[in-house]
Amino acid sequence: MNVWAYLRRTNVILFITLQGCFLLILTIIAYGYSYNWQDVFERYQEDQLKVNAYKMIDDIRNEELGTGPYTDEQISWLTRRATLYGILIRYGSDRQTIWFDMFPRIGNTEEMKIQEYPVIAKGSNRGVLQVAYLKKRDKLDPSFLAYENMMDRRSAMLFGVASAAFHRSQLYRLAAAVGALESSEGNRGPDPGRGP
């Protein structure tokens, strides 16, 4: 019995098929893990931006800065508050009439995640607050980096387990095939043309 004939047997084909499916499932799970962490942090940053926007709206209401234009002291106060929350803000009566603007510090709005909220004080709309954070800032966040490293390690472990399981099973099958081939040759007896 040669190796090719042994590998064509039904139990070998079934085993290789099951191992291939197992490897495919583990690969999909590992890919899902590595893809999921990016979405988690994007949602976290959006929620955090929303929380900071509401804090900024409360500060604007409490300091009675609902309408502009602002004095230098008020501009300095708004700058300190926005910096404290780690966000950039643009505030005005609408999108065209701007009283306070930190967005030009960045220049390219493609690098920012921007959200917009109305500022309502005493039952009337006072203005529009736009808040933003830098998308690049995610890469500098220590918790982001720690989580990214953890997910990379988990994905690598899943790929490693799948790969090791697949290769180990293939080695056992190959060893069994070679053993079966050698035992079938051993049962035939010595080759008369070879000599003793």
BANUSE-431373 format. One line per field, with one value per atom (N, C-alpha, C, O): residue number from 0; residue in one letter; x, y, z. Coordinates in Angstrom, 3 decimals, decimal comma. Example, Ala and Ser with C-alpha at 12.3 -4.5 7.8 and 13.67 -1.06 7.14 Angstrom:
n: c(0|0|0|0|1|1|1|1) .
res: c(a|a|a|a|s|s|s|s) .
u: c(13,190|12,300|13,200|14,236|12,850|13,670|12,900|13,409) .
v: c(-5,690|-4,500|-3,300|-3,319|-2,250|-1,060|0,030|1,138) .
w: c(7,800|7,800|7,800|8,465|7,080|7,140|7,870|8,039) .
END
This chain:
n: c(0|0|0|0|1|1|1|1|2|2|2|2|3|3|3|3|4|4|4|4|5|5|5|5|6|6|6|6|7|7|7|7|8|8|8|8|9|9|9|9|10|10|10|10|11|11|11|11|12|12|12|12|13|13|13|13|14|14|14|14|15|15|15|15|16|16|16|16|17|17|17|17|18|18|18|18|19|19|19|19|20|20|20|20|21|21|21|21|22|22|22|22|23|23|23|23|24|24|24|24|25|25|25|25|26|26|26|26|27|27|27|27|28|28|28|28|29|29|29|29|30|30|30|30|31|31|31|31|32|32|32|32|33|33|33|33|34|34|34|34|35|35|35|35|36|36|36|36|37|37|37|37|38|38|38|38|39|39|39|39|40|40|40|40|41|41|41|41|42|42|42|42|43|43|43|43|44|44|44|44|45|45|45|45|46|46|46|46|47|47|47|47|48|48|48|48|49|49|49|49|50|50|50|50|51|51|51|51|52|52|52|52|53|53|53|53|54|54|54|54|55|55|55|55|56|56|56|56|57|57|57|57|58|58|58|58|59|59|59|59|60|60|60|60|61|61|61|61|62|62|62|62|63|63|63|63|64|64|64|64|65|65|65|65|66|66|66|66|67|67|67|67|68|68|68|68|69|69|69|69|70|70|70|70|71|71|71|71|72|72|72|72|73|73|73|73|74|74|74|74|75|75|75|75|76|76|76|76|77|77|77|77|78|78|78|78|79|79|79|79|80|80|80|80|81|81|81|81|82|82|82|82|83|83|83|83|84|84|84|84|85|85|85|85|86|86|86|86|87|87|87|87|88|88|88|88|89|89|89|89|90|90|90|90|91|91|91|91|92|92|92|92|93|93|93|93|94|94|94|94|95|95|95|95|96|96|96|96|97|97|97|97|98|98|98|98|99|99|99|99|100|100|100|100|101|101|101|101|102|102|102|102|103|103|103|103|104|104|104|104|105|105|105|105|106|106|106|106|107|107|107|107|108|108|108|108|109|109|109|109|110|110|110|110|111|111|111|111|112|112|112|112|113|113|113|113|114|114|114|114|115|115|115|115|116|116|116|116|117|117|117|117|118|118|118|118|119|119|119|119|120|120|120|120|121|121|121|121|122|122|122|122|123|123|123|123|124|124|124|124|125|125|125|125|126|126|126|126|127|127|127|127|128|128|128|128|129|129|129|129|130|130|130|130|131|131|131|131|132|132|132|132|133|133|133|133|134|134|134|134|135|135|135|135|136|136|136|136|137|137|137|137|138|138|138|138|139|139|139|139|140|140|140|140|141|141|141|141|142|142|142|142|143|143|143|143|144|144|144|144|145|145|145|145|146|146|146|146|147|147|147|147|148|148|148|148|149|149|149|149|150|150|150|150|151|151|151|151|152|152|152|152|153|153|153|153|154|154|154|154|155|155|155|155|156|156|156|156|157|157|157|157|158|158|158|158|159|159|159|159|160|160|160|160|161|161|161|161|162|162|162|162|163|163|163|163|164|164|164|164|165|165|165|165|166|166|166|166|167|167|167|167|168|168|168|168|169|169|169|169|170|170|170|170|171|171|171|171|172|172|172|172|173|173|173|173|174|174|174|174|175|175|175|175|176|176|176|176|177|177|177|177|178|178|178|178|179|179|179|179|180|180|180|180|181|181|181|181|182|182|182|182|183|183|183|183|184|184|184|184|185|185|185|185|186|186|186|186|187|187|187|187|188|188|188|188|189|189|189|189|190|190|190|190|191|191|191|191|192|192|192|192|193|193|193|193|194|194|194|194|195|195|195|195) .
res: c(m|m|m|m|n|n|n|n|v|v|v|v|w|w|w|w|a|a|a|a|y|y|y|y|l|l|l|l|r|r|r|r|r|r|r|r|t|t|t|t|n|n|n|n|v|v|v|v|i|i|i|i|l|l|l|l|f|f|f|f|i|i|i|i|t|t|t|t|l|l|l|l|q|q|q|q|g|g|g|g|c|c|c|c|f|f|f|f|l|l|l|l|l|l|l|l|i|i|i|i|l|l|l|l|t|t|t|t|i|i|i|i|i|i|i|i|a|a|a|a|y|y|y|y|g|g|g|g|y|y|y|y|s|s|s|s|y|y|y|y|n|n|n|n|w|w|w|w|q|q|q|q|d|d|d|d|v|v|v|v|f|f|f|f|e|e|e|e|r|r|r|r|y|y|y|y|q|q|q|q|e|e|e|e|d|d|d|d|q|q|q|q|l|l|l|l|k|k|k|k|v|v|v|v|n|n|n|n|a|a|a|a|y|y|y|y|k|k|k|k|m|m|m|m|i|i|i|i|d|d|d|d|d|d|d|d|i|i|i|i|r|r|r|r|n|n|n|n|e|e|e|e|e|e|e|e|l|l|l|l|g|g|g|g|t|t|t|t|g|g|g|g|p|p|p|p|y|y|y|y|t|t|t|t|d|d|d|d|e|e|e|e|q|q|q|q|i|i|i|i|s|s|s|s|w|w|w|w|l|l|l|l|t|t|t|t|r|r|r|r|r|r|r|r|a|a|a|a|t|t|t|t|l|l|l|l|y|y|y|y|g|g|g|g|i|i|i|i|l|l|l|l|i|i|i|i|r|r|r|r|y|y|y|y|g|g|g|g|s|s|s|s|d|d|d|d|r|r|r|r|q|q|q|q|t|t|t|t|i|i|i|i|w|w|w|w|f|f|f|f|d|d|d|d|m|m|m|m|f|f|f|f|p|p|p|p|r|r|r|r|i|i|i|i|g|g|g|g|n|n|n|n|t|t|t|t|e|e|e|e|e|e|e|e|m|m|m|m|k|k|k|k|i|i|i|i|q|q|q|q|e|e|e|e|y|y|y|y|p|p|p|p|v|v|v|v|i|i|i|i|a|a|a|a|k|k|k|k|g|g|g|g|s|s|s|s|n|n|n|n|r|r|r|r|g|g|g|g|v|v|v|v|l|l|l|l|q|q|q|q|v|v|v|v|a|a|a|a|y|y|y|y|l|l|l|l|k|k|k|k|k|k|k|k|r|r|r|r|d|d|d|d|k|k|k|k|l|l|l|l|d|d|d|d|p|p|p|p|s|s|s|s|f|f|f|f|l|l|l|l|a|a|a|a|y|y|y|y|e|e|e|e|n|n|n|n|m|m|m|m|m|m|m|m|d|d|d|d|r|r|r|r|r|r|r|r|s|s|s|s|a|a|a|a|m|m|m|m|l|l|l|l|f|f|f|f|g|g|g|g|v|v|v|v|a|a|a|a|s|s|s|s|a|a|a|a|a|a|a|a|f|f|f|f|h|h|h|h|r|r|r|r|s|s|s|s|q|q|q|q|l|l|l|l|y|y|y|y|r|r|r|r|l|l|l|l|a|a|a|a|a|a|a|a|a|a|a|a|v|v|v|v|g|g|g|g|a|a|a|a|l|l|l|l|e|e|e|e|s|s|s|s|s|s|s|s|e|e|e|e|g|g|g|g|n|n|n|n|r|r|r|r|g|g|g|g|p|p|p|p|d|d|d|d|p|p|p|p|g|g|g|g|r|r|r|r|g|g|g|g|p|p|p|p) .
u: c(0,858|0,000|0,905|1,759|0,721|1,548|0,873|-0,283|1,609|1,128|-0,090|-1,037|-0,071|-1,193|-2,489|-3,541|-2,429|-3,627|-4,129|-5,336|-3,201|-3,597|-4,298|-5,296|-3,761|-4,337|-5,698|-6,471|-5,999|-7,288|-8,388|-9,541|-8,064|-9,079|-10,058|-9,700|-11,281|-12,367|-12,072|-12,330|-11,540|-11,296|-10,218|-10,293|-9,243|-8,204|-8,781|-8,518|-9,554|-10,172|-11,111|-11,122|-11,896|-12,807|-12,036|-12,424|-10,953|-10,154|-9,536|-9,573|-8,974|-8,364|-9,426|-9,157|-10,611|-11,703|-12,105|-12,276|-12,256|-12,622|-11,535|-11,837|-10,285|-9,186|-9,166|-8,907|-9,434|-9,489|-10,611|-10,436|-11,771|-12,904|-12,564|-12,888|-11,924|-11,508|-10,550|-10,686|-9,589|-8,635|-9,339|-9,022|-10,278|-11,026|-11,842|-11,868|-12,498|-13,296|-12,410|-12,750|-11,291|-10,383|-9,798|-9,593|-9,534|-9,040|-10,095|-9,771|-11,339|-12,426|-12,580|-12,777|-12,494|-12,602|-11,449|-11,665|-10,242|-9,084|-9,204|-8,871|-9,674|-9,872|-10,950|-10,821|-12,016|-13,073|-12,563|-12,928|-11,721|-11,129|-10,296|-10,421|-9,457|-8,575|-9,361|-8,952|-10,476|-11,298|-12,143|-12,369|-12,604|-13,526|-12,904|-13,592|-11,625|-11,038|-11,029|-11,142|-10,900|-10,916|-12,289|-12,382|-13,334|-14,689|-14,993|-15,698|-14,476|-14,710|-14,165|-14,853|-12,949|-12,361|-12,988|-13,072|-13,424|-14,102|-15,408|-15,717|-16,176|-17,413|-17,118|-17,827|-16,065|-15,691|-15,359|-15,816|-14,567|-14,184|-15,403|-15,504|-16,322|-17,533|-18,392|-18,926|-18,525|-19,288|-18,601|-19,260|-17,276|-16,527|-16,644|-16,742|-16,634|-16,804|-18,183|-18,325|-19,180|-20,545|-20,643|-21,256|-20,039|-20,041|-19,352|-19,857|-18,200|-17,466|-18,221|-18,120|-18,969|-19,769|-20,848|-21,078|-21,511|-22,542|-21,946|-22,557|-20,754|-20,082|-19,791|-19,976|-19,332|-19,006|-20,276|-20,243|-21,374|-22,646|-23,068|-23,511|-22,930|-23,257|-22,360|-22,832|-21,076|-20,159|-20,532|-20,492|-20,892|-21,288|-22,540|-22,637|-23,490|-24,708|-24,403|-24,892|-23,603|-23,302|-22,537|-22,735|-21,674|-20,891|-21,615|-21,085|-22,832|-23,656|-22,921|-22,863|-22,358|-21,655|-22,482|-21,926|-23,781|-24,675|-24,577|-24,809|-24,240|-24,124|-22,806|-22,257|-22,311|-21,051|-21,310|-22,466|-20,327|-18,893|-18,321|-18,926|-17,143|-16,543|-15,361|-14,706|-15,113|-13,934|-12,726|-12,873|-11,550|-10,327|-10,347|-9,882|-10,881|-10,963|-11,907|-11,608|-13,036|-13,984|-13,395|-13,595|-12,675|-12,010|-10,975|-10,863|-10,225|-9,215|-9,885|-9,368|-11,021|-11,741|-12,251|-12,112|-12,834|-13,322|-12,175|-12,327|-11,042|-9,875|-9,413|-9,117|-9,353|-8,934|-9,908|-9,483|-11,207|-12,201|-12,117|-12,160|-12,000|-11,903|-10,630|-10,640|-9,542|-8,277|-8,391|-7,852|-9,089|-9,303|-10,029|-9,695|-11,009|-11,762|-11,060|-11,489|-10,000|-9,259|-9,970|-9,835|-10,731|-11,485|-11,221|-10,706|-11,575|-11,567|-13,014|-13,889|-13,270|-14,655|-14,742|-13,791|-15,915|-16,308|-17,729|-18,619|-17,917|-19,227|-19,658|-18,877|-20,911|-21,470|-22,979|-23,574|-23,602|-25,066|-25,555|-26,649|-24,744|-24,999|-23,642|-22,598|-23,658|-22,382|-21,608|-20,400|-22,281|-21,604|-21,116|-20,040|-21,879|-21,506|-20,817|-21,476|-19,488|-18,686|-18,170|-17,595|-18,383|-17,893|-16,579|-15,741|-16,403|-15,187|-14,827|-15,688|-13,554|-13,163|-11,758|-10,793|-11,652|-10,348|-9,972|-8,859|-10,860|-10,600|-9,418|-8,730|-9,147|-8,002|-6,652|-5,667|-6,594|-5,340|-4,912|-3,719|-5,880|-5,586|-5,490|-4,600|-6,382|-6,344|-7,166|-8,146|-6,781|-7,454|-8,557|-8,276|-9,814|-10,930|-11,064|-11,809|-10,358|-10,387|-9,709|-9,973|-8,841|-8,127|-8,933|-8,473|-10,134|-10,935|-12,252|-12,790|-12,741|-14,095|-14,943|-14,690|-15,955|-16,728|-18,169|-18,790|-18,676|-20,085|-20,658|-19,930|-21,951|-22,605|-23,806|-24,597|-23,929|-25,011|-25,578|-24,826|-26,890|-27,467|-27,260|-27,306|-27,034|-26,926|-28,242|-28,580|-28,974|-30,278|-30,191|-29,828|-30,520|-30,508|-31,806|-32,223|-32,433|-33,681|-34,749|-35,491|-34,814|-35,861|-35,650|-36,522|-34,532|-34,301|-32,942|-32,008|-32,865|-31,635|-30,649|-30,927|-29,501|-28,495|-27,432|-26,853|-27,176|-26,133|-25,899|-26,618|-24,871|-24,496|-23,063|-22,147|-22,892|-21,562|-21,092|-21,756|-19,948|-19,308|-18,099|-17,273|-18,011|-16,887|-16,161|-16,765|-14,851|-14,054|-12,888|-12,434|-12,420|-11,163|-10,352|-10,892|-9,061|-8,166|-8,226|-8,138|-8,375|-8,389|-7,031|-6,952|-5,965|-4,619|-4,400|-3,520|-5,198|-5,020|-5,241|-4,674|-6,059|-6,282|-4,971|-4,773|-4,083|-2,815|-1,899|-0,931|-2,188|-1,357|-1,922|-1,245|-3,148|-3,819|-3,221|-3,236|-2,690|-2,082|-3,064|-2,681|-4,317|-5,284|-5,547|-5,741|-5,555|-5,721|-4,560|-4,766|-3,341|-2,164|-2,142|-1,791|-2,520|-2,543|-3,589|-3,337|-4,752|-5,818|-5,427|-5,688|-4,805|-4,347|-3,334|-3,413|-2,384|-1,394|-2,047|-1,677|-3,018|-3,708|-4,453|-4,395|-5,152|-5,906|-4,964|-5,272|-3,821|-2,844|-2,314|-2,153|-2,044|-1,566|-2,624|-2,308|-3,894|-4,969|-5,122|-5,285|-5,068|-5,191|-4,027|-4,212|-2,830|-1,655|-1,771|-1,397|-2,289|-2,459|-3,486|-3,283|-4,585|-5,587|-5,017|-5,227|-4,288|-3,656|-2,639|-2,548|-1,881|-0,875|-1,498|-1,014|-2,584|-3,262|-3,823|-3,684|-4,459|-5,039|-3,952|-4,083|-2,895|-1,804|-1,129|-0,853|-0,864|-0,213|-1,097|-0,613|-2,382|-3,295|-3,350|-3,345|-3,400|-3,473|-2,180|-2,227|-1,030|0,237|0,508|1,047|0,139|0,352|-0,476|0,013|-1,725|-2,574|-2,050|-2,124|-1,522|-0,966|0,283|0,493|1,111|2,302|1,914|2,512|0,897|0,446|-0,089|0,185|-0,845|-1,393|-0,276|-0,303|0,686|1,802|2,614|3,016|2,859|3,606|2,831|3,418|1,510|0,693|0,736|0,791|0,711|0,761|2,097|2,145|3,177|4,506|4,632|5,179|4,110|4,152|3,358|3,797|2,189|1,371|2,069|2,005|2,730|3,443|4,612|4,842|5,351|6,492|6,029|6,659|4,921|4,445|3,919|4,049|3,324|2,842|4,017|3,937|5,117|6,309|6,976|7,531|6,916|7,522|6,776|7,393|5,474|4,676|4,924|4,675|5,413|5,648|6,897|7,053|7,770|9,003|10,114|9,904|11,294|12,437|12,265|11,640|12,826|12,809|13,841|15,016|13,422|14,380|15,500|16,580|15,281|16,320|17,400|18,483|17,144|18,086|19,146|20,279|18,815|19,745|19,472|18,503|20,312|20,056|20,238|20,051) .
v: c(-1,169|0,000|1,233|1,378|2,106|3,315|4,436|4,317|5,528|6,650|7,301|7,670|7,441|8,109|7,335|7,934|6,047|5,226|5,328|5,360|5,378|5,508|6,844|6,902|7,920|9,244|9,393|10,278|8,551|8,613|7,863|7,892|7,205|6,478|7,458|8,602|7,021|7,882|8,490|9,676|7,715|8,263|9,346|10,291|9,236|10,257|11,530|12,633|11,376|12,551|13,251|14,479|12,470|13,054|13,784|14,881|13,190|13,812|15,123|16,129|15,112|16,330|17,406|18,584|17,029|17,994|18,622|19,838|17,796|18,328|19,246|20,289|18,868|19,722|21,047|22,097|21,001|22,238|23,152|24,368|22,558|23,361|23,953|25,110|23,183|23,677|24,848|25,854|24,719|25,798|27,024|28,144|26,843|27,968|28,682|29,912|27,945|28,553|29,340|30,463|28,773|29,496|30,743|31,759|30,676|31,857|32,954|34,128|32,590|33,580|34,211|35,422|33,406|33,941|34,897|35,972|34,524|35,394|36,694|37,758|36,620|37,832|38,707|39,931|38,079|38,837|39,560|40,712|38,898|39,552|40,754|41,826|40,585|41,692|42,835|43,991|42,539|43,595|44,311|45,518|43,563|44,098|45,190|46,151|45,079|46,057|47,453|48,429|47,582|48,908|49,555|50,748|48,789|49,306|49,678|50,654|48,919|49,191|50,560|51,336|50,869|52,153|53,315|54,418|53,091|54,162|54,534|55,717|53,536|53,808|54,473|55,389|54,008|54,610|56,091|56,926|56,417|57,818|58,666|59,810|58,131|58,882|59,131|60,226|58,127|58,301|59,298|60,122|59,216|60,144|61,571|62,515|61,728|63,050|63,609|64,800|62,764|63,186|63,647|64,674|62,886|63,258|64,609|65,469|64,790|66,051|67,216|68,347|66,954|68,013|68,485|69,688|67,557|67,949|68,703|69,637|68,294|69,043|70,474|71,431|70,594|71,925|72,777|73,977|72,177|72,906|73,399|74,537|72,543|72,965|74,116|75,059|74,040|75,120|76,432|77,500|76,342|77,541|78,155|79,375|77,315|77,816|78,420|79,502|77,728|78,194|79,515|80,346|79,709|80,952|82,026|83,114|81,707|82,636|83,137|84,333|82,152|82,442|81,979|81,587|82,020|81,536|82,317|81,759|83,587|84,408|85,158|85,460|85,452|86,177|87,550|87,972|88,244|87,933|87,949|88,488|87,347|87,152|88,082|88,538|88,346|89,128|88,199|86,983|88,762|87,943|86,996|85,859|87,465|86,630|85,450|84,331|85,685|84,609|83,616|82,409|84,121|83,234|82,367|81,172|82,974|82,229|81,159|80,046|81,474|80,510|79,344|78,186|79,642|78,581|77,689|76,471|78,292|77,525|76,573|75,408|77,072|76,228|75,072|73,945|75,341|74,293|73,219|72,025|73,644|72,672|71,844|70,637|72,488|71,770|70,791|69,686|71,187|70,313|69,037|67,950|69,161|67,991|67,253|66,167|67,825|67,164|67,194|66,266|68,259|68,364|69,715|70,635|69,815|71,083|71,507|70,671|72,816|73,270|74,425|75,174|74,525|75,663|76,017|75,166|77,293|77,696|78,991|79,934|79,017|80,216|80,135|79,137|81,214|81,224|80,218|79,667|79,979|78,942|78,546|78,906|77,820|77,374|78,498|78,375|79,583|80,693|81,767|82,331|82,053|83,084|82,396|81,833|82,448|81,750|82,757|83,785|82,446|83,309|82,791|83,573|81,483|80,889|79,673|78,842|79,562|78,480|77,979|78,742|76,687|76,047|75,134|74,609|74,937|74,012|74,420|73,535|75,712|76,058|75,576|75,563|75,184|74,641|73,388|73,113|72,632|71,387|71,621|71,082|72,406|72,702|71,720|72,110|70,462|69,446|68,785|68,062|69,036|68,455|66,952|66,291|66,396|64,944|64,201|63,017|64,884|64,259|64,302|63,811|64,886|65,048|64,283|64,082|63,872|63,323|64,432|64,858|64,910|66,084|65,679|64,908|66,219|66,071|67,460|68,383|67,599|68,909|68,815|67,874|69,829|69,855|71,268|72,240|71,393|72,718|73,107|72,258|74,398|74,900|75,604|76,622|75,041|75,586|76,092|75,343|77,346|77,949|78,723|79,492|78,504|79,183|79,017|79,952|77,835|77,509|77,986|77,775|78,617|79,074|78,588|78,378|78,418|77,975|79,143|80,170|78,984|80,053|79,925|80,923|78,699|78,514|77,051|76,165|76,829|75,471|75,217|75,974|74,150|73,762|72,561|71,526|72,717|71,600|71,189|72,021|69,911|69,374|68,352|67,676|68,257|67,329|66,789|67,416|65,632|65,104|64,585|64,263|64,512|64,028|62,515|61,828|61,998|60,549|59,948|58,806|60,705|60,214|60,022|59,265|60,706|60,629|59,218|58,847|58,418|57,033|56,269|55,464|56,530|55,806|56,190|55,483|57,296|57,754|57,362|57,504|56,874|56,524|55,224|54,210|55,231|54,007|52,838|51,691|53,117|52,017|51,430|50,222|52,279|51,808|50,904|49,837|51,331|50,532|49,203|48,171|49,226|47,989|47,023|45,824|47,553|46,703|46,153|44,990|46,990|46,549|45,419|44,436|45,536|44,479|43,194|42,103|43,317|42,142|41,426|40,200|42,175|41,557|40,937|39,886|41,573|40,986|39,663|38,695|39,622|38,377|37,287|36,135|37,645|36,645|36,111|34,909|37,013|36,565|35,658|34,636|36,038|35,217|33,846|32,834|33,813|32,519|31,660|30,456|32,260|31,482|30,940|29,776|31,797|31,326|30,232|29,246|30,397|29,403|28,072|27,019|28,116|26,877|26,176|24,962|26,946|26,340|25,743|24,626|26,490|26,022|24,789|23,823|24,826|23,687|22,448|21,345|22,628|21,480|20,873|19,652|21,733|21,240|20,518|19,422|21,122|20,506|19,237|18,271|19,231|18,047|16,879|15,753|17,151|16,075|15,574|14,381|16,486|16,067|15,206|14,243|15,546|14,740|13,343|12,351|13,268|11,959|11,125|9,927|11,747|11,026|10,550|9,418|11,404|11,033|9,906|8,969|9,993|8,937|7,621|6,555|7,703|6,488|5,900|4,681|6,769|6,287|5,618|4,550|6,246|5,658|4,346|3,365|4,346|3,109|2,004|0,855|2,334|1,324|0,823|-0,365|1,715|1,334|0,415|-0,590|0,774|-0,062|-1,424|-2,442|-1,445|-2,736|-3,606|-4,829|-2,995|-3,811|-4,357|-5,465|-3,596|-4,110|-5,183|-6,145|-5,009|-6,006|-7,324|-8,373|-7,312|-8,529|-9,319|-10,524|-8,652|-9,349|-10,210|-11,143|-9,903|-10,686|-10,019|-8,990|-10,614|-9,995|-10,108|-11,040|-9,151|-9,114|-10,111|-10,017|-11,066|-12,091|-11,520|-12,108|-10,401|-9,832|-9,113|-8,880|-8,752|-7,971|-8,841|-8,398|-10,015|-10,855|-10,780|-10,140|-11,426|-11,497|-10,216|-10,148) .
w: c(0,000|0,000|0,000|0,875|-0,967|-1,000|-0,219|0,187|-0,013|0,799|0,151|0,844|-1,162|-1,843|-1,660|-1,436|-1,749|-1,565|-0,125|0,116|0,827|2,220|2,478|3,197|1,881|2,085|1,411|1,777|0,445|-0,252|0,482|0,052|1,562|2,327|2,948|3,226|3,168|3,643|5,003|5,205|5,945|7,281|7,260|8,045|6,405|6,298|5,681|6,163|4,633|3,990|4,965|5,049|5,699|6,685|7,776|8,180|8,253|9,300|8,814|9,523|7,620|7,067|6,853|7,087|6,419|6,238|7,568|7,657|8,598|9,913|10,464|11,045|10,287|10,755|9,994|10,582|8,713|7,915|8,375|8,460|8,672|9,188|10,547|10,816|11,395|12,708|12,568|13,263|11,678|11,440|10,891|11,293|9,992|9,426|10,502|10,534|11,372|12,439|13,395|13,766|13,794|14,691|14,026|14,691|12,745|12,021|11,992|12,174|11,767|11,760|13,143|13,250|14,199|15,558|15,845|16,404|15,475|15,714|14,939|15,459|13,704|12,914|13,541|13,572|14,043|14,710|15,938|16,176|16,724|17,891|17,485|18,076|16,493|16,104|15,479|15,588|14,828|14,235|15,293|15,202|16,290|17,284|18,144|18,486|18,506|19,425|18,830|19,572|17,511|16,904|17,068|17,357|16,890|17,029|18,478|18,733|19,409|20,830|21,205|21,868|20,794|21,171|20,430|20,970|19,220|18,496|19,192|19,337|19,621|20,370|21,702|22,118|22,372|23,660|23,489|24,270|22,468|22,250|21,897|22,342|21,111|20,776|22,015|22,190|22,870|24,106|25,038|25,672|25,114|25,959|25,442|26,226|24,134|23,531|23,857|24,133|23,826|24,155|25,608|25,898|26,515|27,935|28,134|28,855|27,493|27,626|26,993|27,468|25,935|25,308|26,270|26,400|26,942|27,908|29,094|29,613|29,519|30,587|30,134|30,886|28,887|28,353|28,228|28,502|27,825|27,729|29,117|29,266|30,125|31,489|31,941|32,575|31,618|31,993|31,299|31,911|30,024|29,277|29,909|30,041|30,295|30,943|32,312|32,636|33,109|34,465|34,468|35,354|33,491|33,405|32,602|32,380|32,172|31,392|30,144|29,857|29,414|28,162|26,969|25,943|27,095|26,055|24,761|23,688|24,836|23,629|23,639|24,698|22,463|22,313|21,767|21,716|21,369|21,382|22,801|23,728|22,944|24,257|24,482|23,545|25,762|26,154|26,159|26,030|26,307|26,359|27,555|27,464|28,661|29,857|29,628|30,047|28,973|28,685|27,691|27,822|26,704|25,724|26,431|26,159|27,336|28,091|28,951|29,057|29,563|30,389|29,542|29,935|28,392|27,505|27,033|26,941|26,738|26,303|27,407|27,142|28,645|29,770|29,991|30,245|29,897|30,115|29,030|29,327|27,792|26,691|26,830|26,586|27,220|27,412|28,572|28,508|29,629|30,780|30,362|30,835|29,488|29,027|27,885|27,497|27,351|26,274|24,937|24,139|24,682|23,434|22,785|23,420|21,531|20,805|20,633|20,406|20,741|20,603|19,611|19,388|19,040|18,200|18,637|18,668|18,973|19,485|18,821|18,688|18,410|17,806|17,764|18,169|17,262|17,187|16,151|16,282|15,122|14,119|13,530|14,074|12,441|11,862|11,177|10,971|10,823|10,138|11,108|10,910|12,136|13,105|14,282|15,156|14,294|15,293|16,325|15,968|17,615|18,689|19,265|19,712|19,252|19,816|18,976|18,685|18,581|17,664|17,973|17,926|18,288|18,504|17,332|17,304|16,382|15,277|14,396|13,887|14,188|13,334|13,871|13,132|15,132|15,682|14,931|14,800|14,441|13,736|12,241|11,583|11,709|10,282|9,463|8,828|9,470|8,660|9,482|10,438|9,108|9,863|9,640|10,364|8,652|8,425|9,572|9,785|10,309|11,417|12,710|13,741|12,667|13,870|13,763|12,675|14,898|15,016|15,621|16,748|14,879|15,278|15,590|14,858|16,691|17,056|17,315|17,681|17,125|17,242|18,175|18,103|19,067|20,048|20,164|20,089|20,345|20,594|22,061|22,951|22,298|23,666|23,976|23,370|24,928|25,293|26,724|27,632|26,925|28,260|28,449|27,583|29,595|29,952|28,868|28,567|28,295|27,343|25,921|25,078|25,622|24,245|23,742|24,515|22,444|21,813|21,765|21,146|22,419|22,479|21,402|20,974|20,962|19,974|19,664|20,126|18,866|18,455|18,918|18,596|19,670|20,152|19,338|19,293|18,704|18,008|18,838|19,213|19,114|19,883|19,015|18,182|19,232|18,423|19,238|20,195|18,845|19,370|18,195|17,137|18,401|17,353|17,265|18,282|16,067|15,879|16,216|16,669|15,999|16,293|17,786|18,196|18,598|20,036|20,554|21,581|19,861|20,280|20,378|21,288|19,435|19,397|20,553|20,832|21,225|22,330|23,691|24,709|23,714|24,965|25,507|24,808|26,751|27,303|27,399|27,173|27,727|27,812|26,427|26,291|25,403|24,024|23,633|23,055|23,950|23,598|24,345|23,772|25,636|26,420|25,862|25,737|25,532|24,988|23,617|23,312|22,800|21,478|21,613|20,877|22,538|22,754|23,244|22,809|24,151|24,662|23,534|23,441|22,677|21,587|20,557|19,996|20,304|19,385|19,939|19,195|21,243|21,860|21,782|21,483|22,053|21,977|20,559|20,352|19,590|18,202|17,827|17,166|18,252|17,947|18,610|18,017|19,835|20,512|19,788|19,634|19,343|18,611|17,308|16,966|16,577|15,346|15,657|14,927|16,725|17,106|17,472|17,057|18,260|18,656|17,432|17,283|16,555|15,352|14,473|13,971|14,299|13,442|14,038|13,327|15,344|15,995|15,943|15,686|16,186|16,147|14,752|14,593|13,753|12,384|12,000|11,441|12,295|11,918|12,715|12,176|13,989|14,800|14,268|14,182|13,914|13,397|12,061|11,766|11,254|9,970|10,168|9,431|11,158|11,436|11,913|11,495|12,803|13,269|12,116|12,034|11,233|10,087|9,158|8,674|8,917|8,044|8,676|7,986|9,994|10,688|10,635|10,454|10,794|10,722|9,316|9,149|8,304|6,920|6,632|6,020|7,073|6,850|7,620|7,117|8,863|9,656|9,000|8,981|8,460|7,781|6,533|6,215|5,830|4,620|4,961|4,288|6,019|6,410|6,908|6,620|7,658|8,171|7,033|7,086|6,001|4,884|4,090|3,559|3,995|3,315|4,148|3,616|5,484|6,375|6,329|6,512|6,091|6,025|4,753|4,713|3,705|2,438|2,499|1,712|3,414|3,508|2,714|2,073|2,765|2,063|0,565|0,060|-0,129|-1,588|-2,099|-1,742|-2,929|-3,368|-4,223|-4,278|-4,887|-5,730|-4,951|-5,489|-3,695|-2,879|-2,241|-2,051|-1,921|-1,186|0,294|0,701|1,140|2,578|3,282|4,496) .
END
